Amino acid sequence: MNGSIINQNVESGVFKKYYDGYYQFVMDNEEIIVFEEVSPNVIRKFDLKSDRFKDKSFEITYSEYIEDDDEDLVSFRIEKLKLI
């Protein structure tokens, strides 16, 4: 991911869907976060491209990045997932 990390968070959320390279979660505060990238360790442990984990609750550790060439563009990367 190109950019600078601006924040790292740990929150609970429900996995909703994978589409076109994006992973959508609804967080406990009802905010929808779409993740553009997932760490290789998470991909090995959880096949989020299948429906197996749809509507499952996770503890999500994720990073927020600000794009170096566009400070208005923030992207999200899942660093760790824990099924709860």
Jmol script that loads the backbone (N, CA, C; Angstrom):
load data "model"
ATOM      1  N   MET A   1       0.856  -1.164   0.000  1.00  0.00           N
ATOM      2  CA  MET A   1       0.000   0.000   0.000  1.00  0.00           C
ATOM      3  C   MET A   1       0.905   1.231   0.000  1.00  0.00           C
ATOM      4  N   ASN A   2       0.677   2.123  -0.914  1.00  0.00           N
ATOM      5  CA  ASN A   2       1.456   3.355  -0.982  1.00  0.00           C
ATOM      6  C   ASN A   2       0.814   4.399  -0.095  1.00  0.00           C
ATOM      7  N   GLY A   3       1.612   4.968   0.781  1.00  0.00           N
ATOM      8  CA  GLY A   3       1.080   6.003   1.650  1.00  0.00           C
ATOM      9  C   GLY A   3       1.677   5.908   3.028  1.00  0.00           C
ATOM     10  N   SER A   4       1.225   6.793   3.875  1.00  0.00           N
ATOM     11  CA  SER A   4       1.713   6.872   5.243  1.00  0.00           C
ATOM     12  C   SER A   4       0.609   6.455   6.196  1.00  0.00           C
ATOM     13  N   ILE A   5       0.966   5.629   7.174  1.00  0.00           N
ATOM     14  CA  ILE A   5      -0.024   5.204   8.160  1.00  0.00           C
ATOM     15  C   ILE A   5      -0.371   6.395   9.051  1.00  0.00           C
ATOM     16  N   ILE A   6      -1.660   6.599   9.252  1.00  0.00           N
ATOM     17  CA  ILE A   6      -2.082   7.713  10.100  1.00  0.00           C
ATOM     18  C   ILE A   6      -2.751   7.232  11.377  1.00  0.00           C
ATOM     19  N   ASN A   7      -3.174   5.971  11.395  1.00  0.00           N
ATOM     20  CA  ASN A   7      -3.890   5.484  12.562  1.00  0.00           C
ATOM     21  C   ASN A   7      -3.944   3.968  12.514  1.00  0.00           C
ATOM     22  N   GLN A   8      -3.949   3.333  13.687  1.00  0.00           N
ATOM     23  CA  GLN A   8      -4.212   1.905  13.767  1.00  0.00           C
ATOM     24  C   GLN A   8      -5.295   1.703  14.812  1.00  0.00           C
ATOM     25  N   ASN A   9      -6.284   0.898  14.476  1.00  0.00           N
ATOM     26  CA  ASN A   9      -7.464   0.719  15.318  1.00  0.00           C
ATOM     27  C   ASN A   9      -7.743  -0.756  15.555  1.00  0.00           C
ATOM     28  N   VAL A  10      -8.424  -1.035  16.662  1.00  0.00           N
ATOM     29  CA  VAL A  10      -8.958  -2.363  16.940  1.00  0.00           C
ATOM     30  C   VAL A  10     -10.433  -2.165  17.261  1.00  0.00           C
ATOM     31  N   GLU A  11     -11.290  -2.784  16.450  1.00  0.00           N
ATOM     32  CA  GLU A  11     -12.740  -2.662  16.628  1.00  0.00           C
ATOM     33  C   GLU A  11     -13.392  -3.996  16.314  1.00  0.00           C
ATOM     34  N   SER A  12     -14.618  -4.155  16.766  1.00  0.00           N
ATOM     35  CA  SER A  12     -15.409  -5.329  16.419  1.00  0.00           C
ATOM     36  C   SER A  12     -16.340  -4.972  15.275  1.00  0.00           C
ATOM     37  N   GLY A  13     -16.547  -5.966  14.405  1.00  0.00           N
ATOM     38  CA  GLY A  13     -17.440  -5.745  13.285  1.00  0.00           C
ATOM     39  C   GLY A  13     -17.879  -7.061  12.668  1.00  0.00           C
ATOM     40  N   VAL A  14     -18.851  -6.973  11.788  1.00  0.00           N
ATOM     41  CA  VAL A  14     -19.418  -8.136  11.109  1.00  0.00           C
ATOM     42  C   VAL A  14     -19.026  -8.075   9.643  1.00  0.00           C
ATOM     43  N   PHE A  15     -18.473  -9.193   9.146  1.00  0.00           N
ATOM     44  CA  PHE A  15     -18.099  -9.266   7.737  1.00  0.00           C
ATOM     45  C   PHE A  15     -19.360  -9.390   6.896  1.00  0.00           C
ATOM     46  N   LYS A  16     -19.499  -8.525   5.898  1.00  0.00           N
ATOM     47  CA  LYS A  16     -20.691  -8.534   5.057  1.00  0.00           C
ATOM     48  C   LYS A  16     -20.447  -9.123   3.680  1.00  0.00           C
ATOM     49  N   LYS A  17     -19.378  -8.663   2.995  1.00  0.00           N
ATOM     50  CA  LYS A  17     -19.168  -9.206   1.653  1.00  0.00           C
ATOM     51  C   LYS A  17     -17.800  -8.834   1.108  1.00  0.00           C
ATOM     52  N   TYR A  18     -17.409  -9.621   0.107  1.00  0.00           N
ATOM     53  CA  TYR A  18     -16.231  -9.343  -0.703  1.00  0.00           C
ATOM     54  C   TYR A  18     -16.739  -9.023  -2.099  1.00  0.00           C
ATOM     55  N   TYR A  19     -16.245  -7.950  -2.687  1.00  0.00           N
ATOM     56  CA  TYR A  19     -16.647  -7.618  -4.052  1.00  0.00           C
ATOM     57  C   TYR A  19     -15.555  -6.803  -4.731  1.00  0.00           C
ATOM     58  N   ASP A  20     -15.220  -7.186  -5.930  1.00  0.00           N
ATOM     59  CA  ASP A  20     -14.270  -6.449  -6.774  1.00  0.00           C
ATOM     60  C   ASP A  20     -12.988  -6.053  -6.046  1.00  0.00           C
ATOM     61  N   GLY A  21     -12.473  -6.939  -5.198  1.00  0.00           N
ATOM     62  CA  GLY A  21     -11.229  -6.658  -4.495  1.00  0.00           C
ATOM     63  C   GLY A  21     -11.386  -5.900  -3.194  1.00  0.00           C
ATOM     64  N   TYR A  22     -12.614  -5.675  -2.753  1.00  0.00           N
ATOM     65  CA  TYR A  22     -12.877  -4.929  -1.523  1.00  0.00           C
ATOM     66  C   TYR A  22     -13.596  -5.816  -0.506  1.00  0.00           C
ATOM     67  N   TYR A  23     -13.315  -5.571   0.773  1.00  0.00           N
ATOM     68  CA  TYR A  23     -13.882  -6.341   1.874  1.00  0.00           C
ATOM     69  C   TYR A  23     -14.718  -5.395   2.737  1.00  0.00           C
ATOM     70  N   GLN A  24     -16.009  -5.693   2.858  1.00  0.00           N
ATOM     71  CA  GLN A  24     -16.908  -4.785   3.578  1.00  0.00           C
ATOM     72  C   GLN A  24     -17.280  -5.358   4.947  1.00  0.00           C
ATOM     73  N   PHE A  25     -17.124  -4.513   5.975  1.00  0.00           N
ATOM     74  CA  PHE A  25     -17.503  -4.850   7.343  1.00  0.00           C
ATOM     75  C   PHE A  25     -18.430  -3.769   7.879  1.00  0.00           C
ATOM     76  N   VAL A  26     -19.392  -4.184   8.714  1.00  0.00           N
ATOM     77  CA  VAL A  26     -20.216  -3.235   9.461  1.00  0.00           C
ATOM     78  C   VAL A  26     -19.716  -3.294  10.901  1.00  0.00           C
ATOM     79  N   MET A  27     -19.212  -2.168  11.365  1.00  0.00           N
ATOM     80  CA  MET A  27     -18.631  -2.097  12.694  1.00  0.00           C
ATOM     81  C   MET A  27     -19.739  -2.012  13.752  1.00  0.00           C
ATOM     82  N   ASP A  28     -19.364  -2.236  15.007  1.00  0.00           N
ATOM     83  CA  ASP A  28     -20.346  -2.206  16.102  1.00  0.00           C
ATOM     84  C   ASP A  28     -21.072  -0.871  16.211  1.00  0.00           C
ATOM     85  N   ASN A  29     -20.427   0.210  15.777  1.00  0.00           N
ATOM     86  CA  ASN A  29     -21.070   1.534  15.828  1.00  0.00           C
ATOM     87  C   ASN A  29     -21.915   1.808  14.577  1.00  0.00           C
ATOM     88  N   GLU A  30     -22.151   0.761  13.769  1.00  0.00           N
ATOM     89  CA  GLU A  30     -22.962   0.804  12.540  1.00  0.00           C
ATOM     90  C   GLU A  30     -22.245   1.457  11.355  1.00  0.00           C
ATOM     91  N   GLU A  31     -21.008   1.892  11.546  1.00  0.00           N
ATOM     92  CA  GLU A  31     -20.231   2.452  10.438  1.00  0.00           C
ATOM     93  C   GLU A  31     -19.820   1.321   9.496  1.00  0.00           C
ATOM     94  N   ILE A  32     -19.915   1.568   8.209  1.00  0.00           N
ATOM     95  CA  ILE A  32     -19.466   0.609   7.200  1.00  0.00           C
ATOM     96  C   ILE A  32     -18.056   0.998   6.787  1.00  0.00           C
ATOM     97  N   ILE A  33     -17.132   0.035   6.886  1.00  0.00           N
ATOM     98  CA  ILE A  33     -15.763   0.271   6.432  1.00  0.00           C
ATOM     99  C   ILE A  33     -15.461  -0.721   5.324  1.00  0.00           C
ATOM    100  N   VAL A  34     -14.928  -0.205   4.239  1.00  0.00           N
ATOM    101  CA  VAL A  34     -14.525  -1.028   3.107  1.00  0.00           C
ATOM    102  C   VAL A  34     -13.000  -1.056   3.088  1.00  0.00           C
ATOM    103  N   PHE A  35     -12.459  -2.253   3.207  1.00  0.00           N
ATOM    104  CA  PHE A  35     -11.015  -2.439   3.242  1.00  0.00           C
ATOM    105  C   PHE A  35     -10.508  -2.782   1.853  1.00  0.00           C
ATOM    106  N   GLU A  36      -9.453  -2.084   1.443  1.00  0.00           N
ATOM    107  CA  GLU A  36      -8.867  -2.302   0.126  1.00  0.00           C
ATOM    108  C   GLU A  36      -7.787  -3.369   0.141  1.00  0.00           C
ATOM    109  N   GLU A  37      -7.216  -3.609   1.310  1.00  0.00           N
ATOM    110  CA  GLU A  37      -6.098  -4.536   1.392  1.00  0.00           C
ATOM    111  C   GLU A  37      -6.205  -5.353   2.668  1.00  0.00           C
ATOM    112  N   VAL A  38      -5.702  -6.589   2.598  1.00  0.00           N
ATOM    113  CA  VAL A  38      -5.702  -7.499   3.737  1.00  0.00           C
ATOM    114  C   VAL A  38      -4.310  -8.111   3.834  1.00  0.00           C
ATOM    115  N   SER A  39      -3.789  -8.216   5.045  1.00  0.00           N
ATOM    116  CA  SER A  39      -2.450  -8.783   5.216  1.00  0.00           C
ATOM    117  C   SER A  39      -2.434 -10.243   4.764  1.00  0.00           C
ATOM    118  N   PRO A  40      -1.293 -10.723   4.279  1.00  0.00           N
ATOM    119  CA  PRO A  40      -1.186 -12.120   3.834  1.00  0.00           C
ATOM    120  C   PRO A  40      -1.536 -13.129   4.932  1.00  0.00           C
ATOM    121  N   ASN A  41      -1.207 -12.834   6.187  1.00  0.00           N
ATOM    122  CA  ASN A  41      -1.546 -13.751   7.290  1.00  0.00           C
ATOM    123  C   ASN A  41      -3.050 -13.922   7.432  1.00  0.00           C
ATOM    124  N   VAL A  42      -3.800 -12.849   7.266  1.00  0.00           N
ATOM    125  CA  VAL A  42      -5.264 -12.915   7.355  1.00  0.00           C
ATOM    126  C   VAL A  42      -5.817 -13.713   6.180  1.00  0.00           C
ATOM    127  N   ILE A  43      -5.284 -13.486   5.000  1.00  0.00           N
ATOM    128  CA  ILE A  43      -5.754 -14.206   3.810  1.00  0.00           C
ATOM    129  C   ILE A  43      -5.538 -15.706   3.965  1.00  0.00           C
ATOM    130  N   ARG A  44      -4.402 -16.101   4.547  1.00  0.00           N
ATOM    131  CA  ARG A  44      -4.129 -17.531   4.763  1.00  0.00           C
ATOM    132  C   ARG A  44      -5.089 -18.144   5.781  1.00  0.00           C
ATOM    133  N   LYS A  45      -5.490 -17.370   6.771  1.00  0.00           N
ATOM    134  CA  LYS A  45      -6.331 -17.903   7.848  1.00  0.00           C
ATOM    135  C   LYS A  45      -7.825 -17.857   7.524  1.00  0.00           C
ATOM    136  N   PHE A  46      -8.261 -16.820   6.829  1.00  0.00           N
ATOM    137  CA  PHE A  46      -9.687 -16.622   6.554  1.00  0.00           C
ATOM    138  C   PHE A  46      -9.908 -16.396   5.063  1.00  0.00           C
ATOM    139  N   ASP A  47     -10.705 -17.271   4.439  1.00  0.00           N
ATOM    140  CA  ASP A  47     -11.044 -17.098   3.020  1.00  0.00           C
ATOM    141  C   ASP A  47     -12.263 -16.181   2.927  1.00  0.00           C
ATOM    142  N   LEU A  48     -11.999 -14.895   2.926  1.00  0.00           N
ATOM    143  CA  LEU A  48     -13.092 -13.919   2.908  1.00  0.00           C
ATOM    144  C   LEU A  48     -13.741 -13.788   1.535  1.00  0.00           C
ATOM    145  N   LYS A  49     -13.156 -14.414   0.530  1.00  0.00           N
ATOM    146  CA  LYS A  49     -13.766 -14.364  -0.804  1.00  0.00           C
ATOM    147  C   LYS A  49     -14.922 -15.355  -0.924  1.00  0.00           C
ATOM    148  N   SER A  50     -14.984 -16.307  -0.017  1.00  0.00           N
ATOM    149  CA  SER A  50     -16.104 -17.255  -0.003  1.00  0.00           C
ATOM    150  C   SER A  50     -17.191 -16.709   0.928  1.00  0.00           C
ATOM    151  N   ASP A  51     -18.315 -17.387   0.987  1.00  0.00           N
ATOM    152  CA  ASP A  51     -19.411 -16.967   1.872  1.00  0.00           C
ATOM    153  C   ASP A  51     -19.284 -17.561   3.276  1.00  0.00           C
ATOM    154  N   ARG A  52     -18.228 -18.313   3.526  1.00  0.00           N
ATOM    155  CA  ARG A  52     -18.072 -19.021   4.797  1.00  0.00           C
ATOM    156  C   ARG A  52     -18.104 -18.094   6.016  1.00  0.00           C
ATOM    157  N   PHE A  53     -17.533 -16.904   5.896  1.00  0.00           N
ATOM    158  CA  PHE A  53     -17.447 -15.993   7.036  1.00  0.00           C
ATOM    159  C   PHE A  53     -18.435 -14.827   6.957  1.00  0.00           C
ATOM    160  N   LYS A  54     -19.335 -14.892   5.985  1.00  0.00           N
ATOM    161  CA  LYS A  54     -20.348 -13.841   5.854  1.00  0.00           C
ATOM    162  C   LYS A  54     -21.213 -13.800   7.113  1.00  0.00           C
ATOM    163  N   ASP A  55     -21.450 -12.593   7.626  1.00  0.00           N
ATOM    164  CA  ASP A  55     -22.254 -12.347   8.823  1.00  0.00           C
ATOM    165  C   ASP A  55     -21.623 -12.880  10.114  1.00  0.00           C
ATOM    166  N   LYS A  56     -20.318 -13.152  10.084  1.00  0.00           N
ATOM    167  CA  LYS A  56     -19.584 -13.559  11.289  1.00  0.00           C
ATOM    168  C   LYS A  56     -18.953 -12.327  11.930  1.00  0.00           C
ATOM    169  N   SER A  57     -18.844 -12.357  13.251  1.00  0.00           N
ATOM    170  CA  SER A  57     -18.257 -11.243  14.001  1.00  0.00           C
ATOM    171  C   SER A  57     -16.761 -11.456  14.193  1.00  0.00           C
ATOM    172  N   PHE A  58     -16.022 -10.370  14.040  1.00  0.00           N
ATOM    173  CA  PHE A  58     -14.573 -10.397  14.171  1.00  0.00           C
ATOM    174  C   PHE A  58     -14.099  -9.238  15.033  1.00  0.00           C
ATOM    175  N   GLU A  59     -12.965  -9.453  15.682  1.00  0.00           N
ATOM    176  CA  GLU A  59     -12.182  -8.346  16.220  1.00  0.00           C
ATOM    177  C   GLU A  59     -11.200  -7.991  15.106  1.00  0.00           C
ATOM    178  N   ILE A  60     -11.232  -6.755  14.655  1.00  0.00           N
ATOM    179  CA  ILE A  60     -10.476  -6.324  13.478  1.00  0.00           C
ATOM    180  C   ILE A  60      -9.409  -5.326  13.902  1.00  0.00           C
ATOM    181  N   THR A  61      -8.164  -5.658  13.613  1.00  0.00           N
ATOM    182  CA  THR A  61      -7.068  -4.705  13.778  1.00  0.00           C
ATOM    183  C   THR A  61      -6.767  -4.179  12.387  1.00  0.00           C
ATOM    184  N   TYR A  62      -6.874  -2.871  12.220  1.00  0.00           N
ATOM    185  CA  TYR A  62      -6.665  -2.314  10.886  1.00  0.00           C
ATOM    186  C   TYR A  62      -5.911  -1.000  10.945  1.00  0.00           C
ATOM    187  N   SER A  63      -5.308  -0.685   9.818  1.00  0.00           N
ATOM    188  CA  SER A  63      -4.549   0.558   9.673  1.00  0.00           C
ATOM    189  C   SER A  63      -5.248   1.466   8.685  1.00  0.00           C
ATOM    190  N   GLU A  64      -5.165   2.757   8.970  1.00  0.00           N
ATOM    191  CA  GLU A  64      -5.636   3.782   8.033  1.00  0.00           C
ATOM    192  C   GLU A  64      -4.408   4.413   7.395  1.00  0.00           C
ATOM    193  N   TYR A  65      -4.447   4.536   6.089  1.00  0.00           N
ATOM    194  CA  TYR A  65      -3.344   5.137   5.344  1.00  0.00           C
ATOM    195  C   TYR A  65      -3.834   6.366   4.607  1.00  0.00           C
ATOM    196  N   ILE A  66      -2.985   7.357   4.537  1.00  0.00           N
ATOM    197  CA  ILE A  66      -3.273   8.521   3.710  1.00  0.00           C
ATOM    198  C   ILE A  66      -2.348   8.426   2.502  1.00  0.00           C
ATOM    199  N   GLU A  67      -2.909   8.594   1.332  1.00  0.00           N
ATOM    200  CA  GLU A  67      -2.122   8.492   0.108  1.00  0.00           C
ATOM    201  C   GLU A  67      -1.134   9.649   0.019  1.00  0.00           C
ATOM    202  N   ASP A  68       0.101   9.331  -0.330  1.00  0.00           N
ATOM    203  CA  ASP A  68       1.148  10.353  -0.400  1.00  0.00           C
ATOM    204  C   ASP A  68       0.838  11.452  -1.408  1.00  0.00           C
ATOM    205  N   ASP A  69       0.210  11.076  -2.523  1.00  0.00           N
ATOM    206  CA  ASP A  69      -0.044  12.065  -3.570  1.00  0.00           C
ATOM    207  C   ASP A  69      -1.426  12.713  -3.471  1.00  0.00           C
ATOM    208  N   ASP A  70      -2.252  12.252  -2.529  1.00  0.00           N
ATOM    209  CA  ASP A  70      -3.593  12.821  -2.365  1.00  0.00           C
ATOM    210  C   ASP A  70      -3.989  12.711  -0.896  1.00  0.00           C
ATOM    211  N   GLU A  71      -3.771  13.768  -0.149  1.00  0.00           N
ATOM    212  CA  GLU A  71      -4.010  13.722   1.292  1.00  0.00           C
ATOM    213  C   GLU A  71      -5.480  13.570   1.659  1.00  0.00           C
ATOM    214  N   ASP A  72      -6.385  13.745   0.703  1.00  0.00           N
ATOM    215  CA  ASP A  72      -7.808  13.570   0.973  1.00  0.00           C
ATOM    216  C   ASP A  72      -8.238  12.109   0.864  1.00  0.00           C
ATOM    217  N   LEU A  73      -7.384  11.263   0.300  1.00  0.00           N
ATOM    218  CA  LEU A  73      -7.733   9.864   0.073  1.00  0.00           C
ATOM    219  C   LEU A  73      -7.182   8.998   1.200  1.00  0.00           C
ATOM    220  N   VAL A  74      -8.090   8.392   1.970  1.00  0.00           N
ATOM    221  CA  VAL A  74      -7.711   7.494   3.056  1.00  0.00           C
ATOM    222  C   VAL A  74      -8.115   6.085   2.655  1.00  0.00           C
ATOM    223  N   SER A  75      -7.223   5.124   2.857  1.00  0.00           N
ATOM    224  CA  SER A  75      -7.533   3.733   2.563  1.00  0.00           C
ATOM    225  C   SER A  75      -7.293   2.899   3.814  1.00  0.00           C
ATOM    226  N   PHE A  76      -7.874   1.708   3.829  1.00  0.00           N
ATOM    227  CA  PHE A  76      -7.861   0.859   5.009  1.00  0.00           C
ATOM    228  C   PHE A  76      -7.269  -0.502   4.675  1.00  0.00           C
ATOM    229  N   ARG A  77      -6.463  -1.039   5.616  1.00  0.00           N
ATOM    230  CA  ARG A  77      -5.845  -2.358   5.457  1.00  0.00           C
ATOM    231  C   ARG A  77      -6.098  -3.162   6.729  1.00  0.00           C
ATOM    232  N   ILE A  78      -6.595  -4.385   6.570  1.00  0.00           N
ATOM    233  CA  ILE A  78      -6.774  -5.286   7.708  1.00  0.00           C
ATOM    234  C   ILE A  78      -5.419  -5.895   8.040  1.00  0.00           C
ATOM    235  N   GLU A  79      -5.003  -5.727   9.281  1.00  0.00           N
ATOM    236  CA  GLU A  79      -3.727  -6.277   9.745  1.00  0.00           C
ATOM    237  C   GLU A  79      -3.927  -7.630  10.425  1.00  0.00           C
ATOM    238  N   LYS A  80      -4.996  -7.746  11.245  1.00  0.00           N
ATOM    239  CA  LYS A  80      -5.307  -8.984  11.968  1.00  0.00           C
ATOM    240  C   LYS A  80      -6.815  -9.142  12.070  1.00  0.00           C
ATOM    241  N   LEU A  81      -7.253 -10.396  12.068  1.00  0.00           N
ATOM    242  CA  LEU A  81      -8.659 -10.721  12.316  1.00  0.00           C
ATOM    243  C   LEU A  81      -8.719 -11.812  13.369  1.00  0.00           C
ATOM    244  N   LYS A  82      -9.693 -11.692  14.257  1.00  0.00           N
ATOM    245  CA  LYS A  82      -9.935 -12.727  15.258  1.00  0.00           C
ATOM    246  C   LYS A  82     -11.435 -12.978  15.290  1.00  0.00           C
ATOM    247  N   LEU A  83     -11.826 -14.212  15.022  1.00  0.00           N
ATOM    248  CA  LEU A  83     -13.239 -14.588  15.052  1.00  0.00           C
ATOM    249  C   LEU A  83     -13.739 -14.530  16.496  1.00  0.00           C
ATOM    250  N   ILE A  84     -14.876 -13.859  16.705  1.00  0.00           N
ATOM    251  CA  ILE A  84     -15.432 -13.761  18.072  1.00  0.00           C
ATOM    252  C   ILE A  84     -16.863 -14.265  18.104  1.00  0.00           C
TER     253      ILE A  84
END
end "model"
wireframe off; spacefill off
backbone 0.3
color backbone group
